[in-house]
Amino acid sequence: MGSRAADGAGSERTPEDGMPEALGEESQGLTRKQLFTMAATASINFSSMICYSILGPFFPSEAEKKGTSNTVVGLIFGCFALVNFLTALILGNYLTHIGAKFMFVAGMFISGCVTILFGMLDKVPSGPVFISLCFLVRAMDAVGFAAAMTASFSILAKAFPNNIATVLGSLEIFTGLGLVLGPPLGGFLYQSFGYEVPFIVVGCIVLVLVPVNVCLLPKYDSTPSKESFWKLILLPKVLLLCLTIFSLSACLGFLDPTMSLFILKKFRLPAGYVGLVFLGLALSYSLSSPLLGLLSDKLPYLRKWFLVSGGLMTALCFFMLGPAPVLHIESQLWMFVLVLVLIGFSIGMSAIPVFPEILHCAYENGFEEGLSLLGLVSGLFNAMWSLGAFAGPTLGGFLNEKLGFEWASAIQGVWALLTGLATGIFYITEATRRSSSSSLQNSSGNNEERTHLMSSET
């Protein structure tokens, strides 16, 4: 990965590359260890996303019945992300001390147990007690989620150092599958059996996967490193990529507490059908991610174009989602679903190249290859994603309550617009600087050659 990845995915590494593994096997097929790693990480992608997305179609309206405002519902969604942010930062630093496999399995176990607990909250009295327990249970779920996902990213990057974007993109199929099945499954189970059943069913699925992953997931050893988050995040390019992650996550997180309420009021759909509307975003994201990941690995120079165009396209889609009142366009269900499809694709364009780009920048700036660095990068990625997932629902719930969904979604699109423009400016500046540096080096080389020839003639 990293600067070496620019030489082409799947190429065999030599000891001079500074990388410990020869990866000729990857081009011929996956090893048994790699297959087990992919199966284990696919299970966490699927189970974590189905746990996360199952709330969307019915929890905001259920919370309203308990006397909870839109702003507080947004804070409940945001609480998960804020705790996830803090946990990912801490665990990314201590991954090698705790052990990637233990962190992965323990995170899944916590997430499964807490999901079942969330299903019991309808028995709690309305008011402060209900709100407090919602915050507490979501915070516990965030700890488990952060542990499992931080370990998952690190393990994948360790197992597939040459093809990390391709593998991440392929596994996003399972992320999308969780996002696809979560809302309609949650809506159907809620409508048929009540509030508790969706959480009990999904929580039990996650718990069943825990012993399966104990057996499947290989153990990866590593040596602790002295590198820190601060050294990594203070690199200008990494900082910009962190802002990209933040803006994308904020845009997605905004939809959690607001979109289902807008669909119910605007299009008057029953809760079961609301989940089906979520399919547009999830399907386009999961189906496009493998191709985007493959292109990011095979043609690394495309990453900058994906990041810029994906950010700008996401901004445009959020302006059209309401649509923004200044456009004077009447919202229709078919147009709403179409925009969600485009949002899924555009977010994939920006999100998939970020992880390999951060690794590339870290290697260029002298960071040592190993599981310790991968823990830092995956922890940073998950932390920034979680910070955006906190800001999105929190600000989104407030803006939705004060201004309405149309204005709130347009304002949310400004995040993506600013980061898309900033990324474009950064890459143009970087290309100009490199071109100038190359010209100076060529000029210097020519002068040295002339001096050498003149001294030879004399």
WOTAUR-V345242 format. One record per helix or strand. SS is the DSSP state (alpha for helix, beta for strand). FROM is the first residue (numbers start at 1). LEN is the number of residues. If there is no record, write none. Layout:
[[SS | FROM | LEN] [SS | FROM | LEN]]
This chain:
[[alpha | 2 | 6] [alpha | 15 | 3] [alpha | 24 | 5] [alpha | 32 | 22] [alpha | 59 | 7] [alpha | 70 | 24] [alpha | 95 | 4] [alpha | 100 | 19] [alpha | 121 | 3] [alpha | 128 | 32] [alpha | 164 | 30] [alpha | 195 | 22] [alpha | 229 | 5] [alpha | 236 | 31] [alpha | 271 | 7] [alpha | 279 | 20] [alpha | 302 | 20] [alpha | 325 | 3] [alpha | 333 | 32] [alpha | 371 | 33] [alpha | 405 | 53]]
